[in-house]
Amino acid sequence: MPTKIFTVGHIVDIATVHVPHQGKTTFVDIVEDENKHVLYRYRYHATKFHKYAQRVERGTLVVVEGTVAKDTLLKPPDTQRSTILVDGESFRVLQRLPSQEISLDEQLPAWTIGDDNE
């Protein structure tokens, strides 16, 4: 049975890469304030999410939800954090950095798999 996971934390990295047999995939690395020893790596396959993620900056506080992937990574040798790979389903910005001044018209909507934005 798939395990659902809900994470509230700060973005430490965003990358879009081409993954064999999966196409373009966006990875969003998130660290919670209370547990800095675990890195949550959310992956999103939707094309519209790639464009959405380009407008989100590192350090932004987000709340995300997904399903823990069966190919979860545990403690890669080159890092001090354990990594949990999650298939992302929703993504909401909670708080932007103070340097990110945007008008209400430009604010990013919440993104969820299955939205018309996909």
N, C-alpha and C positions, 0 to 999 in steps of 0.2 A: 504494500500500500504506500503510495507516495506521501512524503512528509511535507506539509505546508510550513512555510517559514515567513516571519514578519520581522523586518529590520528597520530600526530608526537609527540613522547615523550620518556621518559626513562622507562625501565622495572624496576619495584619494586619487582616483584615476579613471579615465574613460578612454576606451580604444575601440575602433571599428576595424575588424580584420576579415579577410576571406578565409573561411574554414572549409576544408575539403568535405564534400557531400552535404554541406549545410549552407553554403553561400556566405553572403555578408552577415557578420554577427557583431553586435555591439556588446562589449563587456564593460560593466560599471562596478568598480571596486569600492566597497563601503566598509567603514570601520565605526563601530559603536563607541560612544564615550566611555561606557562602563567596562567594556571588554576589548581592550586594544590588542589582545593576543590572537584574535580571530579576524580574518579578512573574509568578507562576504563578496564573492564575485558573481554578480547577477549577469546573465546573458539574455539578450533580446535579439530575435531573428527578424522582426517586422521591419520592412523597408522604411516606413514612416518614422519609426523610432530612431533610426540613424540620424535623420534630420533634426528631430526633437533633441537628441542627446548633444548635438553640436552647440546648442544654445545654453547648456548647463555647464557651470564651471566647477572646478575642484574646490572643495571646502563647503559646498552647498549642503545644507541639512535637508535630508530627504527621508521619506517613508516608502518602503518598497515591500512587495509581497511576491512570493513565488513558490515553486516546488523544488525541493532539494534534488539535484540531478543524481542519477545512478552512478555517474563517473565523477563523483566528488573527490577533490584533491585533499589529501591530508598531509600537512607539514612538509612542503617542498624543501629540499635540502639547502637551498640558497636563501632562505628567509627565516626570520624568527617567529613569524605568524603562521598559524594553521589556516588553511584556505577551505572554504565551503563553496562549492559551485552550485548555483541556483538558477533554474529556468525562470526568468522574471515574467510576472503577469501584470503587475501594476507598478506605477512610479509616480510619486507626488512630491513636489518641492514644498518643504515646510518653511524654510528660511534661507534667503539669499545672503551672500556676503555683503557687508556695508558698501563695498566698492561697486557693487552691481546695481546701479541706479537705472531703473526702467519704469516706464509709465504703466498705468493700469491696463492700457490697451495692448501693451507688449507682453504682459505676464503670460507665462507658459501655463497651459491647461494641464490637468492631471492626465496621465497616459495610462490606458488599460488595454490589455490584449482583447480584441473583439470590438473595440471602439471603431467608429467610422474612420478614424485617423489611421487605421492599420493598412 
